[in-house]
Amino acid sequence: MYEKQDKQGVIEKPRPRVSVRKTEVFKCNTCPFHANTDTHTLNECKTFKKKSVSERKKFLKDHNICYKCCNAVDHNFKSCTFTGRCSECDSDRHPSALHYFQSVSQKDHGRERPSTNNQRPPTFGTDQQVRSSCTKVCGKGFSGKSCSKTVLAKVYPNGQPARARTVYCILDDQSNRTLCRPELFDILCTDSESVGEECYTLVSCSGSFQTSGRTLSGLTVSALDDSFSISLPRVLECVQIPDTHSEIPTPEVTQYHDHLSDIPIPPLRPDVDIVLLIGRDVPDAHHVYEQRLGRPNAPFAQRLGLGWVVVGEVCLDAHKSNVNVMKTYIHSDGRPSLFQPCESKIAVKTTNNDIFIETANDNKQGLSIEDKEFVKMMDLEFCQDETGHWSAPLPFRTLRVRLPNNKAEAYRRAKSLDASLRRNPTKQKHCMEFMRGILDKGHAELAPSLQDEEECWYLPLFGVYHPMKKDKIRIVFDSSSKHDGVSLNSVLMSGPDLTNSLAGILMRFRKEKVAITGDIEQMFYQSTIITEIT
C-alpha cells in the first residue's frame, strides 16, 4: 500500500481493497405471498408455511418462483446456485418455505406483522385436528415403574350426581381436546340428542391418521370428595387412550419417598379403567395448587383440583423392570405368537422310533376329499348285474345346482350336425352305422317321456375320425357342453386319476421279455348308468 498526494499537496489515504468470492442477488426482496407489502422473504413468511405443501408448490409455479431458493424469479431450479439450509430442520434438500411439516419456527426477526385474522391452520380436509404429543418409550433403557398424571375421579351427566361413575382420568396438557374411550359412552350415554358424530385427524408421535368418533356433551367431572367439580366441553370418542394401570401412582410407591409419604393417594383400583383424557381445553383441571419437589431426578407431586398426581420414576435403587405386552399368545410348544391360537390342534405321533420307515403307499398320490367321496360311492353302489355288465351311479356332487333344461341347445347342435352330415354322405353313412350298432348291442335305448318340472339333460354329439382310421368314425357324447353356464361335467365328480403313468409303463416294458397290449372295443359303452337323468 502507498500514499498519494493530490495537486494541493493533500495526502490521500488508500482505500481498503475488498474481495468478494461469491455473491447472490435476488429480485424477490419482499414477500410475494403478501403482495410485496411486508419486508420479509418468502422463506420467513409464517402465513405461507401454514399452507399445505401442494398449495405452496402451486403458488411458486403460478408466480414463476424458483423451487430451490424460493427467493428469485430470474432463474429456475436447474440453474439455481442456492446452497442454504431449511431453518426448521436444517436440511439442505429444501428451503424453509417448502418445509414438509406444518410447524412454524418460533424465531421472530421482527420483519412480519402478527396475523390479525385469527385463521386456524389447515386440517387436512377434516373438521378439526386433535394433537396428542404424549410419548412412551419402552424397551432397552427402561428403568422401572414410572407414574403419570392419572387421578381417580367421578364422572356423571350435568346435574345428576347420583349417576356418577368412578373412572381414572389422564390429565394431558399436550392434547388440545378432551377424549374418552367408547366405554364411557356405553355407561353414561342415554340422551341421544347429546351424542353426535365427528371426523377428525389424530396427530401423535407415531404419525397422523384420519378417523371418526362419537361426541358427547353435558358431562361433569369431580373429585372423589366432591371438593372440586367442573363441566367438560364436548368430549370426543377415541380408542387410542392408553389404559396402563402400572403408571397410576399408589401409596405403595409414595411411602418410600420422604417428600411424598404423606400425600393422600388412593389405593389402586384394578376394576376401574382409564377412560378419560382431559386436554388443555379444560384449563381449570390443570391448575396446580400445591407441589412437592425432592432431590434431583426424584419424582414430584402436584395437587390439582381432582386430586394429587405423581410424575416421574418412583423405583428405588434396586428394582425389577416390568415389561407390559398388549397381546401375547403362547402355543403348546412354547412358541409366542400375536395371533389367536386355533382351537383345532393336529398332533402327529409315531408308533416307533424309525421315522424313515417305508410303506407300500409312499409313492401313491394322495386322494382329495372329493376323491375319497367318489371312491366311497363307487364301493357302495358299483356292481355287476345279471347280464354281466357293470353298473355305476352318476357321481353327483353333494352340493350342486339343478340342471337346466338344455333341449333348445341340444336341438340347435343336432340341426348343425344334420346339415354337416348332409354335405358329407360318407360321414353320414359312418354315423348311421355307428348309432345303429349302439342300439343293436343295447348300449343305448329310447328315453321315456318326461314329467312336468322333471330334471333332465340332453347330451349333444358329434363325430371324429382317427388319423390312422379314415373309414371308422367315433361318436363323442359332449358332456362338457354348457347351457346357462352349467354342464353335466360341472355337477359330477371326476374321481381320482387311475391312469397308469407313462414312466411306469416304460419301466415295466424293460422288466420282462414279452410285452402284451390289448384293446377293448367300445369299452365305455359297456357300463350301465343306474342313476338316470332323463
Secondary structure as a PSIPRED ss2 file (coil, helix, strand):
# PSIPRED VFORMAT (PSIPRED V4.0)

   1 M C   1.000  0.000  0.000
   2 Y C   1.000  0.000  0.000
   3 E C   1.000  0.000  0.000
   4 K E   0.000  0.000  1.000
   5 Q E   0.000  0.000  1.000
   6 D C   1.000  0.000  0.000
   7 K C   1.000  0.000  0.000
   8 Q C   1.000  0.000  0.000
   9 G C   1.000  0.000  0.000
  10 V C   1.000  0.000  0.000
  11 I E   0.000  0.000  1.000
  12 E E   0.000  0.000  1.000
  13 K C   1.000  0.000  0.000
  14 P C   1.000  0.000  0.000
  15 R C   1.000  0.000  0.000
  16 P C   1.000  0.000  0.000
  17 R C   1.000  0.000  0.000
  18 V C   1.000  0.000  0.000
  19 S C   1.000  0.000  0.000
  20 V C   1.000  0.000  0.000
  21 R C   1.000  0.000  0.000
  22 K C   1.000  0.000  0.000
  23 T C   1.000  0.000  0.000
  24 E C   1.000  0.000  0.000
  25 V C   1.000  0.000  0.000
  26 F C   1.000  0.000  0.000
  27 K C   1.000  0.000  0.000
  28 C C   1.000  0.000  0.000
  29 N C   1.000  0.000  0.000
  30 T C   1.000  0.000  0.000
  31 C C   1.000  0.000  0.000
  32 P C   1.000  0.000  0.000
  33 F C   1.000  0.000  0.000
  34 H C   1.000  0.000  0.000
  35 A C   1.000  0.000  0.000
  36 N C   1.000  0.000  0.000
  37 T C   1.000  0.000  0.000
  38 D C   1.000  0.000  0.000
  39 T C   1.000  0.000  0.000
  40 H C   1.000  0.000  0.000
  41 T C   1.000  0.000  0.000
  42 L H   0.000  1.000  0.000
  43 N H   0.000  1.000  0.000
  44 E H   0.000  1.000  0.000
  45 C C   1.000  0.000  0.000
  46 K H   0.000  1.000  0.000
  47 T H   0.000  1.000  0.000
  48 F H   0.000  1.000  0.000
  49 K H   0.000  1.000  0.000
  50 K C   1.000  0.000  0.000
  51 K C   1.000  0.000  0.000
  52 S C   1.000  0.000  0.000
  53 V H   0.000  1.000  0.000
  54 S H   0.000  1.000  0.000
  55 E H   0.000  1.000  0.000
  56 R H   0.000  1.000  0.000
  57 K H   0.000  1.000  0.000
  58 K H   0.000  1.000  0.000
  59 F H   0.000  1.000  0.000
  60 L H   0.000  1.000  0.000
  61 K H   0.000  1.000  0.000
  62 D H   0.000  1.000  0.000
  63 H C   1.000  0.000  0.000
  64 N C   1.000  0.000  0.000
  65 I C   1.000  0.000  0.000
  66 C C   1.000  0.000  0.000
  67 Y C   1.000  0.000  0.000
  68 K C   1.000  0.000  0.000
  69 C C   1.000  0.000  0.000
  70 C C   1.000  0.000  0.000
  71 N C   1.000  0.000  0.000
  72 A C   1.000  0.000  0.000
  73 V C   1.000  0.000  0.000
  74 D C   1.000  0.000  0.000
  75 H C   1.000  0.000  0.000
  76 N C   1.000  0.000  0.000
  77 F C   1.000  0.000  0.000
  78 K C   1.000  0.000  0.000
  79 S C   1.000  0.000  0.000
  80 C C   1.000  0.000  0.000
  81 T C   1.000  0.000  0.000
  82 F C   1.000  0.000  0.000
  83 T C   1.000  0.000  0.000
  84 G C   1.000  0.000  0.000
  85 R C   1.000  0.000  0.000
  86 C C   1.000  0.000  0.000
  87 S C   1.000  0.000  0.000
  88 E C   1.000  0.000  0.000
  89 C C   1.000  0.000  0.000
  90 D C   1.000  0.000  0.000
  91 S C   1.000  0.000  0.000
  92 D C   1.000  0.000  0.000
  93 R C   1.000  0.000  0.000
  94 H C   1.000  0.000  0.000
  95 P C   1.000  0.000  0.000
  96 S H   0.000  1.000  0.000
  97 A H   0.000  1.000  0.000
  98 L H   0.000  1.000  0.000
  99 H C   1.000  0.000  0.000
 100 Y C   1.000  0.000  0.000
 101 F C   1.000  0.000  0.000
 102 Q C   1.000  0.000  0.000
 103 S C   1.000  0.000  0.000
 104 V C   1.000  0.000  0.000
 105 S C   1.000  0.000  0.000
 106 Q C   1.000  0.000  0.000
 107 K C   1.000  0.000  0.000
 108 D C   1.000  0.000  0.000
 109 H C   1.000  0.000  0.000
 110 G C   1.000  0.000  0.000
 111 R C   1.000  0.000  0.000
 112 E C   1.000  0.000  0.000
 113 R C   1.000  0.000  0.000
 114 P C   1.000  0.000  0.000
 115 S C   1.000  0.000  0.000
 116 T C   1.000  0.000  0.000
 117 N C   1.000  0.000  0.000
 118 N C   1.000  0.000  0.000
 119 Q C   1.000  0.000  0.000
 120 R C   1.000  0.000  0.000
 121 P C   1.000  0.000  0.000
 122 P C   1.000  0.000  0.000
 123 T C   1.000  0.000  0.000
 124 F C   1.000  0.000  0.000
 125 G C   1.000  0.000  0.000
 126 T C   1.000  0.000  0.000
 127 D C   1.000  0.000  0.000
 128 Q E   0.000  0.000  1.000
 129 Q E   0.000  0.000  1.000
 130 V E   0.000  0.000  1.000
 131 R E   0.000  0.000  1.000
 132 S C   1.000  0.000  0.000
 133 S C   1.000  0.000  0.000
 134 C C   1.000  0.000  0.000
 135 T C   1.000  0.000  0.000
 136 K C   1.000  0.000  0.000
 137 V C   1.000  0.000  0.000
 138 C C   1.000  0.000  0.000
 139 G C   1.000  0.000  0.000
 140 K C   1.000  0.000  0.000
 141 G C   1.000  0.000  0.000
 142 F C   1.000  0.000  0.000
 143 S C   1.000  0.000  0.000
 144 G C   1.000  0.000  0.000
 145 K C   1.000  0.000  0.000
 146 S E   0.000  0.000  1.000
 147 C E   0.000  0.000  1.000
 148 S C   1.000  0.000  0.000
 149 K C   1.000  0.000  0.000
 150 T E   0.000  0.000  1.000
 151 V E   0.000  0.000  1.000
 152 L E   0.000  0.000  1.000
 153 A E   0.000  0.000  1.000
 154 K E   0.000  0.000  1.000
 155 V E   0.000  0.000  1.000
 156 Y E   0.000  0.000  1.000
 157 P E   0.000  0.000  1.000
 158 N C   1.000  0.000  0.000
 159 G C   1.000  0.000  0.000
 160 Q C   1.000  0.000  0.000
 161 P H   0.000  1.000  0.000
 162 A H   0.000  1.000  0.000
 163 R H   0.000  1.000  0.000
 164 A C   1.000  0.000  0.000
 165 R E   0.000  0.000  1.000
 166 T E   0.000  0.000  1.000
 167 V E   0.000  0.000  1.000
 168 Y E   0.000  0.000  1.000
 169 C E   0.000  0.000  1.000
 170 I E   0.000  0.000  1.000
 171 L E   0.000  0.000  1.000
 172 D C   1.000  0.000  0.000
 173 D C   1.000  0.000  0.000
 174 Q C   1.000  0.000  0.000
 175 S C   1.000  0.000  0.000
 176 N C   1.000  0.000  0.000
 177 R C   1.000  0.000  0.000
 178 T C   1.000  0.000  0.000
 179 L E   0.000  0.000  1.000
 180 C E   0.000  0.000  1.000
 181 R C   1.000  0.000  0.000
 182 P H   0.000  1.000  0.000
 183 E H   0.000  1.000  0.000
 184 L H   0.000  1.000  0.000
 185 F H   0.000  1.000  0.000
 186 D H   0.000  1.000  0.000
 187 I H   0.000  1.000  0.000
 188 L H   0.000  1.000  0.000
 189 C C   1.000  0.000  0.000
 190 T C   1.000  0.000  0.000
 191 D C   1.000  0.000  0.000
 192 S H   0.000  1.000  0.000
 193 E H   0.000  1.000  0.000
 194 S H   0.000  1.000  0.000
 195 V E   0.000  0.000  1.000
 196 G E   0.000  0.000  1.000
 197 E E   0.000  0.000  1.000
 198 E E   0.000  0.000  1.000
 199 C E   0.000  0.000  1.000
 200 Y E   0.000  0.000  1.000
 201 T E   0.000  0.000  1.000
 202 L E   0.000  0.000  1.000
 203 V E   0.000  0.000  1.000
 204 S E   0.000  0.000  1.000
 205 C C   1.000  0.000  0.000
 206 S C   1.000  0.000  0.000
 207 G E   0.000  0.000  1.000
 208 S E   0.000  0.000  1.000
 209 F E   0.000  0.000  1.000
 210 Q E   0.000  0.000  1.000
 211 T E   0.000  0.000  1.000
 212 S E   0.000  0.000  1.000
 213 G E   0.000  0.000  1.000
 214 R E   0.000  0.000  1.000
 215 T E   0.000  0.000  1.000
 216 L E   0.000  0.000  1.000
 217 S C   1.000  0.000  0.000
 218 G C   1.000  0.000  0.000
 219 L E   0.000  0.000  1.000
 220 T E   0.000  0.000  1.000
 221 V E   0.000  0.000  1.000
 222 S E   0.000  0.000  1.000
 223 A C   1.000  0.000  0.000
 224 L C   1.000  0.000  0.000
 225 D C   1.000  0.000  0.000
 226 D C   1.000  0.000  0.000
 227 S C   1.000  0.000  0.000
 228 F C   1.000  0.000  0.000
 229 S E   0.000  0.000  1.000
 230 I E   0.000  0.000  1.000
 231 S E   0.000  0.000  1.000
 232 L E   0.000  0.000  1.000
 233 P C   1.000  0.000  0.000
 234 R C   1.000  0.000  0.000
 235 V E   0.000  0.000  1.000
 236 L E   0.000  0.000  1.000
 237 E E   0.000  0.000  1.000
 238 C C   1.000  0.000  0.000
 239 V C   1.000  0.000  0.000
 240 Q C   1.000  0.000  0.000
 241 I C   1.000  0.000  0.000
 242 P C   1.000  0.000  0.000
 243 D C   1.000  0.000  0.000
 244 T C   1.000  0.000  0.000
 245 H H   0.000  1.000  0.000
 246 S H   0.000  1.000  0.000
 247 E H   0.000  1.000  0.000
 248 I C   1.000  0.000  0.000
 249 P C   1.000  0.000  0.000
 250 T C   1.000  0.000  0.000
 251 P H   0.000  1.000  0.000
 252 E H   0.000  1.000  0.000
 253 V H   0.000  1.000  0.000
 254 T H   0.000  1.000  0.000
 255 Q C   1.000  0.000  0.000
 256 Y C   1.000  0.000  0.000
 257 H C   1.000  0.000  0.000
 258 D C   1.000  0.000  0.000
 259 H C   1.000  0.000  0.000
 260 L C   1.000  0.000  0.000
 261 S C   1.000  0.000  0.000
 262 D C   1.000  0.000  0.000
 263 I C   1.000  0.000  0.000
 264 P C   1.000  0.000  0.000
 265 I C   1.000  0.000  0.000
 266 P C   1.000  0.000  0.000
 267 P C   1.000  0.000  0.000
 268 L C   1.000  0.000  0.000
 269 R C   1.000  0.000  0.000
 270 P C   1.000  0.000  0.000
 271 D C   1.000  0.000  0.000
 272 V C   1.000  0.000  0.000
 273 D C   1.000  0.000  0.000
 274 I E   0.000  0.000  1.000
 275 V E   0.000  0.000  1.000
 276 L E   0.000  0.000  1.000
 277 L E   0.000  0.000  1.000
 278 I E   0.000  0.000  1.000
 279 G C   1.000  0.000  0.000
 280 R C   1.000  0.000  0.000
 281 D C   1.000  0.000  0.000
 282 V C   1.000  0.000  0.000
 283 P H   0.000  1.000  0.000
 284 D H   0.000  1.000  0.000
 285 A H   0.000  1.000  0.000
 286 H H   0.000  1.000  0.000
 287 H C   1.000  0.000  0.000
 288 V C   1.000  0.000  0.000
 289 Y C   1.000  0.000  0.000
 290 E E   0.000  0.000  1.000
 291 Q E   0.000  0.000  1.000
 292 R E   0.000  0.000  1.000
 293 L C   1.000  0.000  0.000
 294 G C   1.000  0.000  0.000
 295 R C   1.000  0.000  0.000
 296 P C   1.000  0.000  0.000
 297 N C   1.000  0.000  0.000
 298 A C   1.000  0.000  0.000
 299 P C   1.000  0.000  0.000
 300 F E   0.000  0.000  1.000
 301 A E   0.000  0.000  1.000
 302 Q E   0.000  0.000  1.000
 303 R E   0.000  0.000  1.000
 304 L E   0.000  0.000  1.000
 305 G C   1.000  0.000  0.000
 306 L C   1.000  0.000  0.000
 307 G E   0.000  0.000  1.000
 308 W E   0.000  0.000  1.000
 309 V E   0.000  0.000  1.000
 310 V E   0.000  0.000  1.000
 311 V E   0.000  0.000  1.000
 312 G E   0.000  0.000  1.000
 313 E E   0.000  0.000  1.000
 314 V C   1.000  0.000  0.000
 315 C C   1.000  0.000  0.000
 316 L C   1.000  0.000  0.000
 317 D C   1.000  0.000  0.000
 318 A C   1.000  0.000  0.000
 319 H C   1.000  0.000  0.000
 320 K C   1.000  0.000  0.000
 321 S C   1.000  0.000  0.000
 322 N C   1.000  0.000  0.000
 323 V C   1.000  0.000  0.000
 324 N C   1.000  0.000  0.000
 325 V C   1.000  0.000  0.000
 326 M C   1.000  0.000  0.000
 327 K C   1.000  0.000  0.000
 328 T C   1.000  0.000  0.000
 329 Y E   0.000  0.000  1.000
 330 I E   0.000  0.000  1.000
 331 H C   1.000  0.000  0.000
 332 S C   1.000  0.000  0.000
 333 D C   1.000  0.000  0.000
 334 G C   1.000  0.000  0.000
 335 R C   1.000  0.000  0.000
 336 P E   0.000  0.000  1.000
 337 S E   0.000  0.000  1.000
 338 L C   1.000  0.000  0.000
 339 F C   1.000  0.000  0.000
 340 Q C   1.000  0.000  0.000
 341 P C   1.000  0.000  0.000
 342 C C   1.000  0.000  0.000
 343 E C   1.000  0.000  0.000
 344 S C   1.000  0.000  0.000
 345 K C   1.000  0.000  0.000
 346 I C   1.000  0.000  0.000
 347 A C   1.000  0.000  0.000
 348 V C   1.000  0.000  0.000
 349 K C   1.000  0.000  0.000
 350 T C   1.000  0.000  0.000
 351 T C   1.000  0.000  0.000
 352 N C   1.000  0.000  0.000
 353 N C   1.000  0.000  0.000
 354 D C   1.000  0.000  0.000
 355 I C   1.000  0.000  0.000
 356 F C   1.000  0.000  0.000
 357 I C   1.000  0.000  0.000
 358 E C   1.000  0.000  0.000
 359 T C   1.000  0.000  0.000
 360 A C   1.000  0.000  0.000
 361 N C   1.000  0.000  0.000
 362 D C   1.000  0.000  0.000
 363 N C   1.000  0.000  0.000
 364 K C   1.000  0.000  0.000
 365 Q C   1.000  0.000  0.000
 366 G C   1.000  0.000  0.000
 367 L C   1.000  0.000  0.000
 368 S C   1.000  0.000  0.000
 369 I H   0.000  1.000  0.000
 370 E H   0.000  1.000  0.000
 371 D H   0.000  1.000  0.000
 372 K H   0.000  1.000  0.000
 373 E H   0.000  1.000  0.000
 374 F H   0.000  1.000  0.000
 375 V H   0.000  1.000  0.000
 376 K H   0.000  1.000  0.000
 377 M H   0.000  1.000  0.000
 378 M H   0.000  1.000  0.000
 379 D H   0.000  1.000  0.000
 380 L H   0.000  1.000  0.000
 381 E H   0.000  1.000  0.000
 382 F C   1.000  0.000  0.000
 383 C E   0.000  0.000  1.000
 384 Q E   0.000  0.000  1.000
 385 D C   1.000  0.000  0.000
 386 E C   1.000  0.000  0.000
 387 T C   1.000  0.000  0.000
 388 G C   1.000  0.000  0.000
 389 H C   1.000  0.000  0.000
 390 W E   0.000  0.000  1.000
 391 S E   0.000  0.000  1.000
 392 A E   0.000  0.000  1.000
 393 P C   1.000  0.000  0.000
 394 L C   1.000  0.000  0.000
 395 P C   1.000  0.000  0.000
 396 F E   0.000  0.000  1.000
 397 R C   1.000  0.000  0.000
 398 T C   1.000  0.000  0.000
 399 L C   1.000  0.000  0.000
 400 R C   1.000  0.000  0.000
 401 V C   1.000  0.000  0.000
 402 R C   1.000  0.000  0.000
 403 L C   1.000  0.000  0.000
 404 P C   1.000  0.000  0.000
 405 N C   1.000  0.000  0.000
 406 N C   1.000  0.000  0.000
 407 K H   0.000  1.000  0.000
 408 A H   0.000  1.000  0.000
 409 E H   0.000  1.000  0.000
 410 A H   0.000  1.000  0.000
 411 Y H   0.000  1.000  0.000
 412 R H   0.000  1.000  0.000
 413 R H   0.000  1.000  0.000
 414 A H   0.000  1.000  0.000
 415 K H   0.000  1.000  0.000
 416 S H   0.000  1.000  0.000
 417 L H   0.000  1.000  0.000
 418 D H   0.000  1.000  0.000
 419 A H   0.000  1.000  0.000
 420 S H   0.000  1.000  0.000
 421 L H   0.000  1.000  0.000
 422 R H   0.000  1.000  0.000
 423 R H   0.000  1.000  0.000
 424 N C   1.000  0.000  0.000
 425 P H   0.000  1.000  0.000
 426 T H   0.000  1.000  0.000
 427 K H   0.000  1.000  0.000
 428 Q H   0.000  1.000  0.000
 429 K H   0.000  1.000  0.000
 430 H H   0.000  1.000  0.000
 431 C H   0.000  1.000  0.000
 432 M H   0.000  1.000  0.000
 433 E H   0.000  1.000  0.000
 434 F H   0.000  1.000  0.000
 435 M H   0.000  1.000  0.000
 436 R H   0.000  1.000  0.000
 437 G H   0.000  1.000  0.000
 438 I H   0.000  1.000  0.000
 439 L H   0.000  1.000  0.000
 440 D H   0.000  1.000  0.000
 441 K C   1.000  0.000  0.000
 442 G C   1.000  0.000  0.000
 443 H C   1.000  0.000  0.000
 444 A C   1.000  0.000  0.000
 445 E C   1.000  0.000  0.000
 446 L C   1.000  0.000  0.000
 447 A C   1.000  0.000  0.000
 448 P C   1.000  0.000  0.000
 449 S C   1.000  0.000  0.000
 450 L C   1.000  0.000  0.000
 451 Q C   1.000  0.000  0.000
 452 D C   1.000  0.000  0.000
 453 E C   1.000  0.000  0.000
 454 E C   1.000  0.000  0.000
 455 E C   1.000  0.000  0.000
 456 C C   1.000  0.000  0.000
 457 W C   1.000  0.000  0.000
 458 Y C   1.000  0.000  0.000
 459 L C   1.000  0.000  0.000
 460 P C   1.000  0.000  0.000
 461 L E   0.000  0.000  1.000
 462 F E   0.000  0.000  1.000
 463 G E   0.000  0.000  1.000
 464 V E   0.000  0.000  1.000
 465 Y E   0.000  0.000  1.000
 466 H E   0.000  0.000  1.000
 467 P C   1.000  0.000  0.000
 468 M C   1.000  0.000  0.000
 469 K E   0.000  0.000  1.000
 470 K E   0.000  0.000  1.000
 471 D E   0.000  0.000  1.000
 472 K E   0.000  0.000  1.000
 473 I E   0.000  0.000  1.000
 474 R E   0.000  0.000  1.000
 475 I E   0.000  0.000  1.000
 476 V E   0.000  0.000  1.000
 477 F E   0.000  0.000  1.000
 478 D C   1.000  0.000  0.000
 479 S C   1.000  0.000  0.000
 480 S C   1.000  0.000  0.000
 481 S C   1.000  0.000  0.000
 482 K C   1.000  0.000  0.000
 483 H E   0.000  0.000  1.000
 484 D C   1.000  0.000  0.000
 485 G C   1.000  0.000  0.000
 486 V E   0.000  0.000  1.000
 487 S C   1.000  0.000  0.000
 488 L C   1.000  0.000  0.000
 489 N H   0.000  1.000  0.000
 490 S H   0.000  1.000  0.000
 491 V H   0.000  1.000  0.000
 492 L E   0.000  0.000  1.000
 493 M C   1.000  0.000  0.000
 494 S C   1.000  0.000  0.000
 495 G C   1.000  0.000  0.000
 496 P C   1.000  0.000  0.000
 497 D C   1.000  0.000  0.000
 498 L C   1.000  0.000  0.000
 499 T C   1.000  0.000  0.000
 500 N C   1.000  0.000  0.000
 501 S C   1.000  0.000  0.000
 502 L H   0.000  1.000  0.000
 503 A H   0.000  1.000  0.000
 504 G H   0.000  1.000  0.000
 505 I H   0.000  1.000  0.000
 506 L H   0.000  1.000  0.000
 507 M H   0.000  1.000  0.000
 508 R H   0.000  1.000  0.000
 509 F H   0.000  1.000  0.000
 510 R C   1.000  0.000  0.000
 511 K C   1.000  0.000  0.000
 512 E C   1.000  0.000  0.000
 513 K C   1.000  0.000  0.000
 514 V C   1.000  0.000  0.000
 515 A C   1.000  0.000  0.000
 516 I C   1.000  0.000  0.000
 517 T C   1.000  0.000  0.000
 518 G C   1.000  0.000  0.000
 519 D C   1.000  0.000  0.000
 520 I C   1.000  0.000  0.000
 521 E C   1.000  0.000  0.000
 522 Q C   1.000  0.000  0.000
 523 M H   0.000  1.000  0.000
 524 F H   0.000  1.000  0.000
 525 Y H   0.000  1.000  0.000
 526 Q C   1.000  0.000  0.000
 527 S E   0.000  0.000  1.000
 528 T E   0.000  0.000  1.000
 529 I E   0.000  0.000  1.000
 530 I C   1.000  0.000  0.000
 531 T C   1.000  0.000  0.000
 532 E C   1.000  0.000  0.000
 533 I C   1.000  0.000  0.000
 534 T C   1.000  0.000  0.000
